[in-house]
């Protein structure tokens, strides 16, 4: 696939894809005889994985570390697992914080709705 096709498929800019490759998040993408990137299925799998983890808020540094460990082979399986477990723990903490924020917003919205309902009841009583 060309960079244009990959960009459209994954909703990432071509600049982002080039950046991810330059910093090592995506292993070097094969280039055809004209020097144009030719993304294989494995490259696309990496892009999908990176996009998923980035959308969850994982820092690029952690992802670079993961990819670097992955490229070192099976001797790093435990280190990769520990890294993912630590990132999951941090993500769970963020989710808990976000849930607290959501609860607080829901409470505030409910409070406003109660005020509006009371005002509407007063208006209806006035027009009767």
N, CA, C and O atoms as a Tinker XYZ file with bonds, in Angstrom:
   512  protein
     1  N      0.849000   -1.182000    0.000000    73     2
     2  CA     0.000000    0.000000    0.000000    64     1     3
     3  C      0.893000    1.243000    0.000000    63     2     4     5
     4  O      1.987000    1.244000    0.565000    81     3
     5  N      0.410000    2.272000   -0.632000    73     3     6
     6  CA     1.154000    3.531000   -0.637000    64     5     7
     7  C      0.880000    4.287000    0.654000    63     6     8     9
     8  O     -0.040000    3.952000    1.400000    81     7
     9  N      1.674000    5.291000    0.905000    73     7    10
    10  CA     1.487000    6.092000    2.116000    64     9    11
    11  C      0.140000    6.803000    2.084000    63    10    12    13
    12  O     -0.480000    7.006000    3.128000    81    11
    13  N     -0.314000    7.183000    0.892000    73    11    14
    14  CA    -1.625000    7.828000    0.751000    64    13    15
    15  C     -2.739000    6.874000    1.160000    63    14    16    17
    16  O     -3.661000    7.267000    1.874000    81    15
    17  N     -2.660000    5.636000    0.716000    73    15    18
    18  CA    -3.676000    4.635000    1.058000    64    17    19
    19  C     -3.673000    4.339000    2.555000    63    18    20    21
    20  O     -4.729000    4.247000    3.181000    81    19
    21  N     -2.484000    4.191000    3.118000    73    19    22
    22  CA    -2.366000    3.904000    4.552000    64    21    23
    23  C     -2.895000    5.090000    5.362000    63    22    24    25
    24  O     -3.587000    4.911000    6.364000    81    23
    25  N     -2.565000    6.286000    4.920000    73    23    26
    26  CA    -3.029000    7.496000    5.599000    64    25    27
    27  C     -4.555000    7.537000    5.654000    63    26    28    29
    28  O     -5.141000    7.827000    6.697000    81    27
    29  N     -5.178000    7.248000    4.538000    73    27    30
    30  CA    -6.647000    7.257000    4.478000    64    29    31
    31  C     -7.241000    6.126000    5.323000    63    30    32    33
    32  O     -8.214000    6.330000    6.049000    81    31
    33  N     -6.647000    4.937000    5.222000    73    31    34
    34  CA    -7.190000    3.779000    5.934000    64    33    35
    35  C     -7.140000    3.968000    7.443000    63    34    36    37
    36  O     -8.073000    3.571000    8.140000    81    35
    37  N     -6.071000    4.565000    7.962000    73    35    38
    38  CA    -5.892000    4.663000    9.408000    64    37    39
    39  C     -6.172000    6.054000    9.966000    63    38    40    41
    40  O     -6.062000    6.273000   11.172000    81    39
    41  N     -6.529000    6.985000    9.102000    73    39    42
    42  CA    -6.863000    8.329000    9.575000    64    41    43
    43  C     -5.673000    9.051000   10.186000    63    42    44    45
    44  O     -5.832000    9.829000   11.127000    81    43
    45  N     -4.496000    8.799000    9.661000    73    43    46
    46  CA    -3.285000    9.472000   10.116000    64    45    47
    47  C     -2.694000   10.238000    8.943000    63    46    48    49
    48  O     -2.758000    9.781000    7.802000    81    47
    49  N     -2.128000   11.385000    9.220000    73    47    50
    50  CA    -1.520000   12.151000    8.138000    64    49    51
    51  C     -0.267000   11.444000    7.643000    63    50    52    53
    52  O      0.329000   10.634000    8.354000    81    51
    53  N      0.114000   11.757000    6.435000    73    51    54
    54  CA     1.338000   11.186000    5.878000    64    53    55
    55  C      2.546000   11.645000    6.691000    63    54    56    57
    56  O      3.501000   10.891000    6.875000    81    55
    57  N      2.499000   12.879000    7.173000    73    55    58
    58  CA     3.591000   13.373000    8.022000    64    57    59
    59  C      3.710000   12.552000    9.299000    63    58    60    61
    60  O      4.818000   12.250000    9.741000    81    59
    61  N      2.580000   12.191000    9.892000    73    59    62
    62  CA     2.593000   11.376000   11.107000    64    61    63
    63  C      3.194000   10.006000   10.825000    63    62    64    65
    64  O      3.996000    9.497000   11.608000    81    63
    65  N      2.806000    9.416000    9.711000    73    63    66
    66  CA     3.353000    8.101000    9.349000    64    65    67
    67  C      4.863000    8.184000    9.147000    63    66    68    69
    68  O      5.598000    7.307000    9.601000    81    67
    69  N      5.326000    9.219000    8.477000    73    67    70
    70  CA     6.770000    9.389000    8.280000    64    69    71
    71  C      7.476000    9.588000    9.627000    63    70    72    73
    72  O      8.548000    9.035000    9.871000    81    71
    73  N      6.851000   10.384000   10.484000    73    71    74
    74  CA     7.414000   10.643000   11.821000    64    73    75
    75  C      7.512000    9.346000   12.623000    63    74    76    77
    76  O      8.546000    9.064000   13.229000    81    75
    77  N      6.448000    8.567000   12.626000    73    75    78
    78  CA     6.453000    7.301000   13.353000    64    77    79
    79  C      7.571000    6.392000   12.847000    63    78    80    81
    80  O      8.223000    5.711000   13.639000    81    79
    81  N      7.793000    6.379000   11.551000    73    79    82
    82  CA     8.866000    5.558000   10.998000    64    81    83
    83  C     10.233000    6.125000   11.402000    63    82    84    85
    84  O     11.136000    5.375000   11.774000    81    83
    85  N     10.375000    7.446000   11.325000    73    83    86
    86  CA    11.657000    8.088000   11.641000    64    85    87
    87  C     12.091000    7.843000   13.083000    63    86    88    89
    88  O     13.276000    7.650000   13.357000    81    87
    89  N     11.113000    7.851000   14.015000    73    87    90
    90  CA    11.474000    7.675000   15.430000    64    89    91
    91  C     11.464000    6.213000   15.863000    63    90    92    93
    92  O     11.747000    5.903000   17.020000    81    91
    93  N     11.140000    5.324000   14.944000    73    91    94
    94  CA    11.223000    3.906000   15.241000    64    93    95
    95  C      9.954000    3.259000   15.763000    63    94    96    97
    96  O      9.991000    2.120000   16.227000    81    95
    97  N      8.824000    3.967000   15.695000    73    95    98
    98  CA     7.567000    3.332000   16.126000    64    97    99
    99  C      7.095000    2.298000   15.114000    63    98   100   101
   100  O      6.475000    1.296000   15.470000    81    99
   101  N      7.395000    2.555000   13.863000    73    99   102
   102  CA     7.094000    1.598000   12.809000    64   101   103
   103  C      8.450000    1.140000   12.274000    63   102   104   105
   104  O      9.264000    1.963000   11.856000    81   103
   105  N      8.691000   -0.163000   12.285000    73   103   106
   106  CA     9.954000   -0.629000   11.692000    64   105   107
   107  C     10.070000   -0.124000   10.250000    63   106   108   109
   108  O      9.056000    0.132000    9.600000    81   107
   109  N     11.262000    0.016000    9.766000    73   107   110
   110  CA    11.491000    0.569000    8.424000    64   109   111
   111  C     10.565000   -0.058000    7.396000    63   110   112   113
   112  O     10.471000   -1.279000    7.269000    81   111
   113  N      9.890000    0.810000    6.672000    73   111   114
   114  CA     8.948000    0.378000    5.646000    64   113   115
   115  C      9.739000    0.139000    4.355000    63   114   116   117
   116  O     10.587000    0.940000    3.962000    81   115
   117  N      9.434000   -0.978000    3.718000    73   115   118
   118  CA    10.070000   -1.313000    2.440000    64   117   119
   119  C      9.751000   -0.222000    1.418000    63   118   120   121
   120  O      8.662000    0.352000    1.428000    81   119
   121  N     10.694000    0.050000    0.555000    73   119   122
   122  CA    10.483000    1.001000   -0.532000    64   121   123
   123  C     10.638000    0.286000   -1.869000    63   122   124   125
   124  O     11.468000   -0.608000   -2.032000    81   123
   125  N      9.812000    0.711000   -2.815000    73   123   126
   126  CA     9.907000    0.092000   -4.140000    64   125   127
   127  C     11.111000    0.664000   -4.896000    63   126   128   129
   128  O     11.864000    1.469000   -4.348000    81   127
   129  N     11.286000    0.255000   -6.127000    73   127   130
   130  CA    12.462000    0.663000   -6.904000    64   129   131
   131  C     12.515000    2.176000   -7.139000    63   130   132   133
   132  O     13.582000    2.722000   -7.421000    81   131
   133  N     11.384000    2.842000   -7.026000    73   131   134
   134  CA    11.348000    4.304000   -7.189000    64   133   135
   135  C     11.572000    5.026000   -5.862000    63   134   136   137
   136  O     11.581000    6.256000   -5.818000    81   135
   137  N     11.754000    4.261000   -4.773000    73   135   138
   138  CA    11.979000    4.866000   -3.465000    64   137   139
   139  C     10.706000    5.219000   -2.725000    63   138   140   141
   140  O     10.754000    5.877000   -1.686000    81   139
   141  N      9.569000    4.790000   -3.246000    73   139   142
   142  CA     8.270000    5.086000   -2.625000    64   141   143
   143  C      7.956000    4.004000   -1.604000    63   142   144   145
   144  O      8.127000    2.813000   -1.863000    81   143
   145  N      7.492000    4.441000   -0.439000    73   143   146
   146  CA     7.141000    3.487000    0.618000    64   145   147
   147  C      6.060000    2.526000    0.130000    63   146   148   149
   148  O      5.091000    2.925000   -0.516000    81   147
   149  N      6.251000    1.265000    0.452000    73   147   150
   150  CA     5.308000    0.218000    0.078000    64   149   151
   151  C      4.961000   -0.554000    1.352000    63   150   152   153
   152  O      5.658000   -1.496000    1.729000    81   151
   153  N      3.880000   -0.144000    2.006000    73   151   154
   154  CA     3.489000   -0.709000    3.298000    64   153   155
   155  C      2.948000   -2.124000    3.120000    63   154   156   157
   156  O      2.034000   -2.363000    2.331000    81   155
   157  N      3.528000   -3.044000    3.863000    73   155   158
   158  CA     3.069000   -4.433000    3.873000    64   157   159
   159  C      2.063000   -4.613000    5.014000    63   158   160   161
   160  O      1.848000   -3.706000    5.818000    81   159
   161  N      1.464000   -5.781000    5.065000    73   159   162
   162  CA     0.474000   -6.070000    6.116000    64   161   163
   163  C      1.081000   -5.912000    7.507000    63   162   164   165
   164  O      0.436000   -5.380000    8.410000    81   163
   165  N      2.309000   -6.369000    7.681000    73   163   166
   166  CA     2.978000   -6.259000    8.984000    64   165   167
   167  C      3.145000   -4.787000    9.394000    63   166   168   169
   168  O      2.956000   -4.435000   10.558000    81   167
   169  N      3.501000   -3.937000    8.428000    73   167   170
   170  CA     3.621000   -2.500000    8.710000    64   169   171
   171  C      2.274000   -1.938000    9.168000    63   170   172   173
   172  O      2.195000   -1.164000   10.122000    81   171
   173  N      1.229000   -2.347000    8.467000    73   171   174
   174  CA    -0.121000   -1.871000    8.812000    64   173   175
   175  C     -0.544000   -2.373000   10.196000    63   174   176   177
   176  O     -1.232000   -1.663000   10.930000    81   175
   177  N     -0.138000   -3.584000   10.550000    73   175   178
   178  CA    -0.442000   -4.100000   11.884000    64   177   179
   179  C      0.225000   -3.238000   12.949000    63   178   180   181
   180  O     -0.378000   -2.945000   13.981000    81   179
   181  N      1.480000   -2.827000   12.699000    73   179   182
   182  CA     2.167000   -1.938000   13.642000    64   181   183
   183  C      1.446000   -0.600000   13.749000    63   182   184   185
   184  O      1.265000   -0.070000   14.845000    81   183
   185  N      1.040000   -0.063000   12.617000    73   183   186
   186  CA     0.334000    1.228000   12.617000    64   185   187
   187  C     -0.952000    1.116000   13.420000    63   186   188   189
   188  O     -1.259000    1.993000   14.227000    81   187
   189  N     -1.700000    0.048000   13.206000    73   187   190
   190  CA    -2.947000   -0.160000   13.938000    64   189   191
   191  C     -2.687000   -0.259000   15.439000    63   190   192   193
   192  O     -3.408000    0.337000   16.239000    81   191
   193  N     -1.663000   -1.007000   15.815000    73   191   194
   194  CA    -1.292000   -1.175000   17.225000    64   193   195
   195  C     -0.889000    0.162000   17.846000    63   194   196   197
   196  O     -1.364000    0.515000   18.925000    81   195
   197  N     -0.024000    0.896000   17.174000    73   195   198
   198  CA     0.451000    2.187000   17.678000    64   197   199
   199  C     -0.708000    3.172000   17.788000    63   198   200   201
   200  O     -0.828000    3.887000   18.782000    81   199
   201  N     -1.556000    3.208000   16.769000    73   199   202
   202  CA    -2.704000    4.126000   16.791000    64   201   203
   203  C     -3.628000    3.820000   17.970000    63   202   204   205
   204  O     -4.103000    4.734000   18.645000    81   203
   205  N     -3.877000    2.549000   18.211000    73   203   206
   206  CA    -4.728000    2.129000   19.329000    64   205   207
   207  C     -4.144000    2.612000   20.654000    63   206   208   209
   208  O     -4.843000    3.220000   21.465000    81   207
   209  N     -2.875000    2.340000   20.864000    73   207   210
   210  CA    -2.249000    2.698000   22.134000    64   209   211
   211  C     -2.110000    4.214000   22.285000    63   210   212   213
   212  O     -2.251000    4.736000   23.391000    81   211
   213  N     -1.837000    4.921000   21.194000    73   211   214
   214  CA    -1.749000    6.381000   21.262000    64   213   215
   215  C     -3.115000    6.976000   21.601000    63   214   216   217
   216  O     -3.205000    7.927000   22.377000    81   215
   217  N     -4.170000    6.420000   21.023000    73   215   218
   218  CA    -5.509000    6.955000   21.304000    64   217   219
   219  C     -5.898000    6.731000   22.757000    63   218   220   221
   220  O     -6.759000    7.433000   23.287000    81   219
   221  N     -5.271000    5.758000   23.400000    73   219   222
   222  CA    -5.514000    5.506000   24.827000    64   221   223
   223  C     -4.621000    6.379000   25.700000    63   222   224   225
   224  O     -4.711000    6.338000   26.927000    81   223
   225  N     -3.755000    7.174000   25.060000    73   223   226
   226  CA    -2.932000    8.106000   25.810000    64   225   227
   227  C     -1.549000    7.606000   26.181000    63   226   228   229
   228  O     -0.846000    8.263000   26.950000    81   227
   229  N     -1.144000    6.467000   25.657000    73   227   230
   230  CA     0.201000    5.987000   25.978000    64   229   231
   231  C      1.238000    6.916000   25.360000    63   230   232   233
   232  O      1.095000    7.333000   24.211000    81   231
   233  N      2.273000    7.236000   26.114000    73   231   234
   234  CA     3.295000    8.152000   25.598000    64   233   235
   235  C      4.149000    7.500000   24.516000    63   234   236   237
   236  O      4.382000    6.291000   24.526000    81   235
   237  N      4.600000    8.318000   23.599000    73   235   238
   238  CA     5.437000    7.833000   22.501000    64   237   239
   239  C      6.686000    7.152000   23.034000    63   238   240   241
   240  O      7.137000    6.156000   22.468000    81   239
   241  N      7.247000    7.674000   24.111000    73   239   242
   242  CA     8.468000    7.093000   24.669000    64   241   243
   243  C      8.254000    5.632000   25.071000    63   242   244   245
   244  O      9.118000    4.789000   24.832000    81   243
   245  N      7.112000    5.335000   25.675000    73   243   246
   246  CA     6.815000    3.960000   26.080000    64   245   247
   247  C      6.653000    3.063000   24.851000    63   246   248   249
   248  O      7.071000    1.905000   24.853000    81   247
   249  N      6.048000    3.611000   23.816000    73   247   250
   250  CA     5.856000    2.828000   22.606000    64   249   251
   251  C      7.185000    2.566000   21.890000    63   250   252   253
   252  O      7.407000    1.479000   21.356000    81   251
   253  N      8.058000    3.566000   21.885000    73   251   254
   254  CA     9.386000    3.375000   21.293000    64   253   255
   255  C     10.132000    2.286000   22.049000    63   254   256   257
   256  O     10.775000    1.425000   21.449000    81   255
   257  N     10.036000    2.336000   23.378000    73   255   258
   258  CA    10.690000    1.307000   24.184000    64   257   259
   259  C     10.140000   -0.076000   23.846000    63   258   260   261
   260  O     10.898000   -1.036000   23.707000    81   259
   261  N      8.825000   -0.171000   23.715000    73   259   262
   262  CA     8.202000   -1.450000   23.394000    64   261   263
   263  C      8.698000   -1.972000   22.044000    63   262   264   265
   264  O      9.088000   -3.134000   21.931000    81   263
   265  N      8.684000   -1.113000   21.021000    73   263   266
   266  CA     9.114000   -1.529000   19.685000    64   265   267
   267  C     10.589000   -1.944000   19.700000    63   266   268   269
   268  O     10.970000   -2.934000   19.075000    81   267
   269  N     11.404000   -1.183000   20.414000    73   267   270
   270  CA    12.827000   -1.514000   20.524000    64   269   271
   271  C     13.007000   -2.886000   21.160000    63   270   272   273
   272  O     13.793000   -3.701000   20.677000    81   271
   273  N     12.283000   -3.139000   22.236000    73   271   274
   274  CA    12.348000   -4.449000   22.889000    64   273   275
   275  C     11.875000   -5.554000   21.945000    63   274   276   277
   276  O     12.484000   -6.621000   21.867000    81   275
   277  N     10.795000   -5.287000   21.239000    73   275   278
   278  CA    10.248000   -6.279000   20.310000    64   277   279
   279  C     11.287000   -6.659000   19.263000    63   278   280   281
   280  O     11.445000   -7.832000   18.925000    81   279
   281  N     11.986000   -5.658000   18.757000    73   279   282
   282  CA    12.980000   -5.915000   17.714000    64   281   283
   283  C     14.181000   -6.708000   18.245000    63   282   284   285
   284  O     14.926000   -7.304000   17.467000    81   283
   285  N     14.364000   -6.712000   19.555000    73   283   286
   286  CA    15.474000   -7.468000   20.145000    64   285   287
   287  C     15.161000   -8.956000   20.262000    63   286   288   289
   288  O     16.049000   -9.761000   20.542000    81   287
   289  N     13.906000   -9.317000   20.048000    73   287   290
   290  CA    13.552000  -10.732000   19.998000    64   289   291
   291  C     12.911000  -11.271000   21.264000    63   290   292   293
   292  O     12.531000  -10.527000   22.169000    81   291
   293  N     12.806000  -12.586000   21.293000    73   291   294
   294  CA    12.075000  -13.291000   22.342000    64   293   295
   295  C     12.668000  -13.140000   23.735000    63   294   296   297
   296  O     11.980000  -13.375000   24.729000    81   295
   297  N     13.923000  -12.755000   23.820000    73   295   298
   298  CA    14.534000  -12.602000   25.150000    64   297   299
   299  C     13.927000  -11.423000   25.916000    63   298   300   301
   300  O     14.170000  -11.266000   27.113000    81   299
   301  N     13.139000  -10.599000   25.225000    73   299   302
   302  CA    12.561000   -9.416000   25.868000    64   301   303
   303  C     11.068000   -9.561000   26.158000    63   302   304   305
   304  O     10.402000   -8.589000   26.515000    81   303
   305  N     10.552000  -10.771000   26.005000    73   303   306
   306  CA     9.110000  -10.990000   26.209000    64   305   307
   307  C      8.670000  -10.501000   27.590000    63   306   308   309
   308  O      7.670000   -9.791000   27.697000    81   307
   309  N      9.387000  -10.862000   28.628000    73   307   310
   310  CA     9.002000  -10.461000   29.985000    64   309   311
   311  C      9.079000   -8.942000   30.161000    63   310   312   313
   312  O      8.212000   -8.349000   30.803000    81   311
   313  N     10.094000   -8.320000   29.604000    73   311   314
   314  CA    10.230000   -6.863000   29.701000    64   313   315
   315  C      9.081000   -6.164000   28.973000    63   314   316   317
   316  O      8.552000   -5.165000   29.460000    81   315
   317  N      8.698000   -6.688000   27.813000    73   315   318
   318  CA     7.567000   -6.115000   27.075000    64   317   319
   319  C      6.279000   -6.274000   27.858000    63   318   320   321
   320  O      5.461000   -5.356000   27.920000    81   319
   321  N      6.103000   -7.436000   28.452000    73   319   322
   322  CA     4.901000   -7.677000   29.248000    64   321   323
   323  C      4.845000   -6.707000   30.429000    63   322   324   325
   324  O      3.796000   -6.123000   30.699000    81   323
   325  N      5.965000   -6.531000   31.132000    73   323   326
   326  CA     6.006000   -5.597000   32.269000    64   325   327
   327  C      5.678000   -4.170000   31.821000    63   326   328   329
   328  O      4.946000   -3.445000   32.493000    81   327
   329  N      6.233000   -3.791000   30.681000    73   327   330
   330  CA     5.962000   -2.453000   30.156000    64   329   331
   331  C      4.470000   -2.276000   29.888000    63   330   332   333
   332  O      3.890000   -1.254000   30.257000    81   331
   333  N      3.850000   -3.261000   29.252000    73   331   334
   334  CA     2.417000   -3.185000   28.962000    64   333   335
   335  C      1.583000   -3.192000   30.235000    63   334   336   337
   336  O      0.575000   -2.490000   30.319000    81   335
   337  N      1.989000   -3.971000   31.218000    73   335   338
   338  CA     1.261000   -3.999000   32.489000    64   337   339
   339  C      1.333000   -2.639000   33.169000    63   338   340   341
   340  O      0.331000   -2.153000   33.695000    81   339
   341  N      2.505000   -2.026000   33.163000    73   339   342
   342  CA     2.663000   -0.699000   33.769000    64   341   343
   343  C      1.813000    0.341000   33.026000    63   342   344   345
   344  O      1.182000    1.193000   33.651000    81   343
   345  N      1.803000    0.267000   31.715000    73   343   346
   346  CA     0.991000    1.208000   30.941000    64   345   347
   347  C     -0.499000    0.982000   31.198000    63   346   348   349
   348  O     -1.277000    1.935000   31.252000    81   347
   349  N     -0.890000   -0.286000   31.357000    73   347   350
   350  CA    -2.293000   -0.582000   31.669000    64   349   351
   351  C     -2.672000    0.004000   33.020000    63   350   352   353
   352  O     -3.762000    0.553000   33.182000    81   351
   353  N     -1.761000   -0.113000   33.997000    73   351   354
   354  CA    -2.011000    0.438000   35.328000    64   353   355
   355  C     -2.209000    1.960000   35.247000    63   354   356   357
   356  O     -3.120000    2.513000   35.863000    81   355
   357  N     -1.358000    2.607000   34.493000    73   355   358
   358  CA    -1.485000    4.059000   34.340000    64   357   359
   359  C     -2.776000    4.434000   33.617000    63   358   360   361
   360  O     -3.423000    5.421000   33.967000    81   359
   361  N     -3.147000    3.651000   32.616000    73   359   362
   362  CA    -4.388000    3.899000   31.892000    64   361   363
   363  C     -5.605000    3.712000   32.799000    63   362   364   365
   364  O     -6.562000    4.484000   32.726000    81   363
   365  N     -5.567000    2.688000   33.649000    73   363   366
   366  CA    -6.674000    2.468000   34.586000    64   365   367
   367  C     -6.818000    3.653000   35.544000    63   366   368   369
   368  O     -7.937000    4.051000   35.870000    81   367
   369  N     -5.718000    4.209000   35.987000    73   367   370
   370  CA    -5.767000    5.376000   36.868000    64   369   371
   371  C     -6.394000    6.558000   36.134000    63   370   372   373
   372  O     -7.184000    7.303000   36.715000    81   371
   373  N     -6.046000    6.731000   34.866000    73   371   374
   374  CA    -6.641000    7.820000   34.069000    64   373   375
   375  C     -8.140000    7.607000   33.899000    63   374   376   377
   376  O     -8.928000    8.548000   33.993000    81   375
   377  N     -8.522000    6.356000   33.647000    73   375   378
   378  CA    -9.942000    6.047000   33.479000    64   377   379
   379  C    -10.707000    6.342000   34.770000    63   378   380   381
   380  O    -11.810000    6.886000   34.727000    81   379
   381  N    -10.130000    5.990000   35.903000    73   379   382
   382  CA   -10.778000    6.280000   37.187000    64   381   383
   383  C    -10.928000    7.785000   37.385000    63   382   384   385
   384  O    -11.977000    8.250000   37.831000    81   383
   385  N     -9.882000    8.552000   37.055000    73   383   386
   386  CA    -9.966000   10.011000   37.160000    64   385   387
   387  C    -11.036000   10.562000   36.227000    63   386   388   389
   388  O    -11.800000   11.454000   36.596000    81   387
   389  N    -11.080000   10.026000   35.026000    73   387   390
   390  CA   -12.086000   10.484000   34.067000    64   389   391
   391  C    -13.496000   10.130000   34.540000    63   390   392   393
   392  O    -14.430000   10.905000   34.334000    81   391
   393  N    -13.654000    8.964000   35.172000    73   391   394
   394  CA   -14.968000    8.578000   35.684000    64   393   395
   395  C    -15.413000    9.526000   36.787000    63   394   396   397
   396  O    -16.586000    9.891000   36.862000    81   395
   397  N    -14.473000    9.926000   37.649000    73   395   398
   398  CA   -14.798000   10.900000   38.698000    64   397   399
   399  C    -15.244000   12.223000   38.082000    63   398   400   401
   400  O    -16.194000   12.849000   38.550000    81   399
   401  N    -14.554000   12.635000   37.038000    73   399   402
   402  CA   -14.929000   13.864000   36.342000    64   401   403
   403  C    -16.306000   13.718000   35.711000    63   402   404   405
   404  O    -17.118000   14.640000   35.777000    81   403
   405  N    -16.574000   12.575000   35.105000    73   403   406
   406  CA   -17.875000   12.328000   34.490000    64   405   407
   407  C    -18.982000   12.360000   35.547000    63   406   408   409
   408  O    -20.039000   12.951000   35.323000    81   407
   409  N    -18.744000   11.737000   36.677000    73   407   410
   410  CA   -19.736000   11.749000   37.757000    64   409   411
   411  C    -20.017000   13.175000   38.220000    63   410   412   413
   412  O    -21.166000   13.546000   38.457000    81   411
   413  N    -18.966000   13.960000   38.344000    73   411   414
   414  CA   -19.124000   15.345000   38.790000    64   413   415
   415  C    -19.897000   16.168000   37.764000    63   414   416   417
   416  O    -20.773000   16.955000   38.123000    81   415
   417  N    -19.571000   15.984000   36.492000    73   415   418
   418  CA   -20.306000   16.689000   35.436000    64   417   419
   419  C    -21.773000   16.277000   35.419000    63   418   420   421
   420  O    -22.658000   17.122000   35.286000    81   419
   421  N    -22.030000   14.979000   35.553000    73   419   422
   422  CA   -23.419000   14.514000   35.586000    64   421   423
   423  C    -24.181000   15.138000   36.747000    63   422   424   425
   424  O    -25.340000   15.526000   36.601000    81   423
   425  N    -23.530000   15.232000   37.897000    73   423   426
   426  CA   -24.152000   15.854000   39.061000    64   425   427
   427  C    -24.487000   17.319000   38.776000    63   426   428   429
   428  O    -25.586000   17.784000   39.079000    81   427
   429  N    -23.529000   18.038000   38.192000    73   427   430
   430  CA   -23.756000   19.459000   37.891000    64   429   431
   431  C    -24.875000   19.631000   36.871000    63   430   432   433
   432  O    -25.718000   20.516000   37.017000    81   431
   433  N    -24.886000   18.798000   35.848000    73   431   434
   434  CA   -25.929000   18.885000   34.826000    64   433   435
   435  C    -27.281000   18.591000   35.451000    63   434   436   437
   436  O    -28.257000   19.285000   35.165000    81   435
   437  N    -27.354000   17.578000   36.296000    73   435   438
   438  CA   -28.599000   17.241000   36.983000    64   437   439
   439  C    -29.076000   18.415000   37.839000    63   438   440   441
   440  O    -30.269000   18.711000   37.895000    81   439
   441  N    -28.137000   19.070000   38.497000    73   439   442
   442  CA   -28.488000   20.241000   39.320000    64   441   443
   443  C    -29.107000   21.334000   38.458000    63   442   444   445
   444  O    -30.115000   21.929000   38.840000    81   443
   445  N    -28.519000   21.598000   37.310000    73   443   446
   446  CA   -29.075000   22.611000   36.417000    64   445   447
   447  C    -30.441000   22.200000   35.899000    63   446   448   449
   448  O    -31.348000   23.025000   35.794000    81   447
   449  N    -30.586000   20.912000   35.574000    73   447   450
   450  CA   -31.876000   20.431000   35.081000    64   449   451
   451  C    -32.955000   20.599000   36.143000    63   450   452   453
   452  O    -34.092000   20.937000   35.812000    81   451
   453  N    -32.628000   20.373000   37.395000    73   451   454
   454  CA   -33.600000   20.549000   38.474000    64   453   455
   455  C    -34.023000   22.007000   38.588000    63   454   456   457
   456  O    -35.196000   22.300000   38.820000    81   455
   457  N    -33.070000   22.922000   38.426000    73   455   458
   458  CA   -33.380000   24.356000   38.470000    64   457   459
   459  C    -34.318000   24.709000   37.321000    63   458   460   461
   460  O    -35.291000   25.439000   37.509000    81   459
   461  N    -34.024000   24.191000   36.139000    73   459   462
   462  CA   -34.855000   24.486000   34.966000    64   461   463
   463  C    -36.256000   23.925000   35.156000    63   462   464   465
   464  O    -37.237000   24.590000   34.824000    81   463
   465  N    -36.363000   22.711000   35.686000    73   463   466
   466  CA   -37.673000   22.098000   35.907000    64   465   467
   467  C    -38.491000   22.946000   36.887000    63   466   468   469
   468  O    -39.683000   23.161000   36.673000    81   467
   469  N    -37.857000   23.423000   37.954000    73   467   470
   470  CA   -38.569000   24.263000   38.927000    64   469   471
   471  C    -39.050000   25.559000   38.278000    63   470   472   473
   472  O    -40.174000   25.996000   38.524000    81   471
   473  N    -38.217000   26.166000   37.461000    73   471   474
   474  CA   -38.599000   27.405000   36.784000    64   473   475
   475  C    -39.744000   27.169000   35.819000    63   474   476   477
   476  O    -40.662000   27.983000   35.725000    81   475
   477  N    -39.692000   26.045000   35.094000    73   475   478
   478  CA   -40.761000   25.729000   34.153000    64   477   479
   479  C    -42.079000   25.498000   34.889000    63   478   480   481
   480  O    -43.136000   25.903000   34.404000    81   479
   481  N    -42.030000   24.849000   36.059000    73   479   482
   482  CA   -43.242000   24.621000   36.829000    64   481   483
   483  C    -43.841000   25.957000   37.276000    63   482   484   485
   484  O    -45.059000   26.132000   37.258000    81   483
   485  N    -42.991000   26.888000   37.671000    73   483   486
   486  CA   -43.460000   28.207000   38.072000    64   485   487
   487  C    -44.105000   28.940000   36.898000    63   486   488   489
   488  O    -45.136000   29.596000   37.052000    81   487
   489  N    -43.493000   28.821000   35.736000    73   487   490
   490  CA   -44.048000   29.465000   34.540000    64   489   491
   491  C    -45.413000   28.867000   34.177000    63   490   492   493
   492  O    -46.345000   29.593000   33.832000    81   491
   493  N    -45.518000   27.545000   34.259000    73   491   494
   494  CA   -46.789000   26.891000   33.938000    64   493   495
   495  C    -47.863000   27.320000   34.924000    63   494   496   497
   496  O    -49.003000   27.569000   34.531000    81   495
   497  N    -47.513000   27.409000   36.189000    73   495   498
   498  CA   -48.477000   27.820000   37.212000    64   497   499
   499  C    -48.927000   29.254000   36.978000    63   498   500   501
   500  O    -50.085000   29.587000   37.230000    81   499
   501  N    -48.058000   30.080000   36.515000    73   499   502
   502  CA   -48.348000   31.483000   36.262000    64   501   503
   503  C    -49.299000   31.649000   35.084000    63   502   504   505
   504  O    -50.126000   32.560000   35.073000    81   503
   505  N    -49.182000   30.766000   34.090000    73   503   506
   506  CA   -50.006000   30.877000   32.890000    64   505   507
   507  C    -51.361000   30.192000   33.034000    63   506   508   509
   508  O    -52.178000   30.281000   32.117000    81   507
   509  N    -51.622000   29.535000   34.107000    73   507   510
   510  CA   -52.875000   28.817000   34.272000    64   509   511
   511  C    -53.951000   29.725000   34.739000    63   510   512
   512  O    -55.086000   29.288000   34.933000    81   511
